[in-house]
Amino acid sequence: MDKKLVFASNNEHKLEEMRSILGVSYFIVSLREIGCFEDIPETADTLAGNALLKARHIKMYYNYDCFADDTGLEVKALNNAPGVYSARYAGELKDSEANMRKILKELENLPDRTARFRTIIALILGGKEYLFEGVVEGEITKEARGNAGFGYDPIFVPHGYNETFAEMRADVKNKISHRAKAVEKLKAFLI
């Protein structure tokens, strides 16, 4: 396999998901595998900005072609919050359970539970930068359901389905998710 890219993430769930979606066409290398153990700052105020910060860091300090992503849950009734602050919505500890509890509490008496997941992937290849976006529309449940997935998966039901992302089989989620859509765009570009 001659197509190798560094995925600028330390999140094992995301790494596993990316490897599954990209299949055998690409060898995805983790940050750990290139000796990068620092926490790359995500200080931008947009998903695209954070994805680019991470990709540029890897290119600058490790000189690899790479890609990075940033994902946000946008809840319509909460003015698209948490958005870029999804990972630390309930505090800097990045506690998924606390994040979900906070959203469920804020939506408790609101009728509109419309939400969407957005993923932006930044690719640096041959010294050029590219962006790819994936979006999945859905609803926030009234309680967490399911044990698979990560982050907000237990409270998000994509339109057209009755299961949360956390209740779905991985192969189903990996075909319809925001990240899958962005990765498919990335993959189509790379072929």
C-alpha positions as CSV (number, residue, x, y, z in Angstrom):
1,M,0.0,0.0,0.0
2,D,1.7,3.2,-1.1
3,K,-0.9,5.8,-0.1
4,K,-0.1,6.9,3.4
5,L,-1.6,9.8,5.3
6,V,-1.3,11.0,8.9
7,F,-4.6,11.5,10.6
8,A,-4.0,14.3,13.1
9,S,-6.0,12.9,16.0
10,N,-5.3,11.0,19.3
11,N,-8.9,9.9,19.5
12,E,-8.9,6.1,19.1
13,H,-12.6,6.0,18.3
14,K,-12.1,8.4,15.4
15,L,-9.0,6.6,14.2
16,E,-10.8,3.3,14.1
17,E,-13.8,4.9,12.3
18,M,-11.5,6.6,9.7
19,R,-9.6,3.4,9.0
20,S,-12.9,1.6,8.6
21,I,-14.4,4.2,6.3
22,L,-11.3,4.6,4.1
23,G,-10.9,0.8,3.9
24,V,-7.8,-0.8,2.3
25,S,-7.1,2.1,-0.1
26,Y,-5.1,4.1,2.3
27,F,-2.8,3.4,5.2
28,I,-3.8,5.8,8.0
29,V,-1.1,6.7,10.4
30,S,-1.9,8.0,13.9
31,L,-0.2,10.8,15.7
32,R,1.3,8.2,18.2
33,E,2.8,6.3,15.2
34,I,4.7,9.4,14.1
35,G,5.8,10.2,17.6
36,C,3.4,13.2,18.2
37,F,2.2,13.1,21.7
38,E,1.4,16.8,22.3
39,D,-2.1,18.1,22.5
40,I,-2.5,20.2,19.5
41,P,-4.4,23.4,20.4
42,E,-7.9,23.9,18.9
43,T,-8.2,27.7,19.5
44,A,-10.1,28.7,16.3
45,D,-13.7,29.8,16.4
46,T,-14.8,27.6,13.5
47,L,-14.7,23.9,12.8
48,A,-12.6,24.6,9.6
49,G,-10.2,26.7,11.6
50,N,-9.6,24.0,14.1
51,A,-9.1,21.3,11.5
52,L,-6.6,23.5,9.7
53,L,-4.7,24.3,12.9
54,K,-4.2,20.6,13.5
55,A,-3.2,19.7,10.0
56,R,-0.8,22.7,9.7
57,H,0.8,21.6,13.0
58,I,1.6,18.1,11.7
59,K,2.9,19.5,8.3
60,M,5.0,22.1,10.0
61,Y,6.6,20.0,12.8
62,Y,6.5,16.5,11.3
63,N,6.5,17.2,7.5
64,Y,3.8,14.6,6.6
65,D,0.9,14.9,4.2
66,C,-2.0,14.7,6.6
67,F,-5.6,15.4,7.4
68,A,-7.4,16.5,10.5
69,D,-11.0,17.0,11.3
70,D,-13.2,18.9,13.7
71,T,-16.8,18.0,14.4
72,G,-19.6,19.9,16.1
73,L,-23.1,19.2,17.1
74,E,-25.3,22.1,16.2
75,V,-28.7,22.3,18.0
76,K,-31.1,24.7,16.3
77,A,-33.0,25.7,19.5
78,L,-29.7,26.5,21.2
79,N,-28.6,28.9,18.4
80,N,-26.4,26.1,16.9
81,A,-24.6,25.5,20.2
82,P,-22.5,23.7,21.2
83,G,-20.9,23.9,17.7
84,V,-17.2,24.4,17.8
85,Y,-17.3,23.9,21.6
86,S,-18.9,20.5,21.4
87,A,-16.1,18.6,23.1
88,R,-15.9,21.0,26.1
89,Y,-19.5,22.2,26.2
90,A,-19.9,21.3,29.9
91,G,-16.4,22.3,30.9
92,E,-12.7,21.8,30.0
93,L,-12.6,18.2,31.2
94,K,-14.3,17.1,27.8
95,D,-16.7,14.9,29.7
96,S,-19.2,13.4,27.1
97,E,-21.7,12.4,29.8
98,A,-21.7,15.9,31.2
99,N,-22.0,17.4,27.8
100,M,-25.1,15.3,27.0
101,R,-26.7,16.0,30.3
102,K,-26.3,19.8,29.7
103,I,-27.9,19.6,26.3
104,L,-30.8,17.5,27.5
105,K,-31.4,19.9,30.4
106,E,-31.3,22.9,28.1
107,L,-33.8,21.3,25.7
108,E,-36.0,20.0,28.5
109,N,-39.0,22.3,27.8
110,L,-38.2,23.2,24.2
111,P,-40.3,21.7,21.4
112,D,-37.7,22.0,18.6
113,R,-35.1,19.3,19.0
114,T,-33.7,19.6,15.5
115,A,-29.9,19.3,15.3
116,R,-27.1,18.4,12.9
117,F,-23.6,17.0,13.1
118,R,-21.0,18.8,11.0
119,T,-17.5,17.5,10.2
120,I,-14.9,19.5,8.4
121,I,-11.8,17.7,7.2
122,A,-8.7,19.7,6.3
123,L,-6.2,18.0,4.0
124,I,-2.7,19.1,3.4
125,L,-1.3,17.3,0.4
126,G,1.6,18.3,-1.7
127,G,1.8,21.6,0.1
128,K,-1.8,22.6,-0.7
129,E,-4.8,22.8,1.6
130,Y,-8.3,21.5,0.9
131,L,-11.5,21.4,3.0
132,F,-14.3,18.8,2.9
133,E,-17.6,19.0,4.8
134,G,-20.0,16.4,5.9
135,V,-23.4,17.0,7.5
136,V,-26.1,14.8,8.9
137,E,-29.5,16.2,10.0
138,G,-31.4,14.7,12.9
139,E,-33.1,15.2,16.3
140,I,-31.9,15.2,19.9
141,T,-33.6,12.5,22.0
142,K,-35.1,13.1,25.4
143,E,-32.7,10.6,27.0
144,A,-29.4,8.8,26.1
145,R,-29.8,5.5,24.3
146,G,-27.2,3.0,23.3
147,N,-23.6,2.0,24.1
148,A,-21.8,2.2,20.9
149,G,-20.1,5.3,19.3
150,F,-18.8,8.2,21.3
151,G,-19.5,11.8,22.2
152,Y,-23.1,12.8,21.6
153,D,-24.0,9.6,19.7
154,P,-26.4,8.4,22.4
155,I,-28.7,11.4,22.1
156,F,-28.7,11.9,18.3
157,V,-31.1,10.2,15.9
158,P,-30.4,10.9,12.2
159,H,-33.4,11.7,10.0
160,G,-34.9,8.6,8.5
161,Y,-33.9,6.3,11.4
162,N,-35.3,5.4,14.8
163,E,-32.0,4.5,16.4
164,T,-29.4,6.8,17.9
165,F,-25.9,6.7,16.5
166,A,-25.0,4.8,19.7
167,E,-27.6,2.1,19.0
168,M,-26.6,1.6,15.3
169,R,-24.2,-1.0,14.0
170,A,-20.9,0.6,13.1
171,D,-21.2,-0.4,9.5
172,V,-24.5,1.5,9.2
173,K,-23.3,4.6,11.0
174,N,-20.1,4.6,8.9
175,K,-22.2,4.9,5.8
176,I,-24.5,7.8,6.9
177,S,-22.6,9.8,9.4
178,H,-21.3,13.4,9.0
179,R,-17.7,12.1,9.3
180,A,-18.5,9.4,6.7
181,K,-19.8,12.0,4.2
182,A,-16.7,14.2,4.7
183,V,-14.4,11.2,4.4
184,E,-16.1,10.1,1.2
185,K,-15.5,13.5,-0.3
186,L,-11.8,13.3,0.9
187,K,-11.5,9.8,-0.6
188,A,-13.1,10.8,-3.9
189,F,-10.7,13.7,-4.1
190,L,-7.7,11.5,-3.4
191,I,-8.6,8.8,-6.0
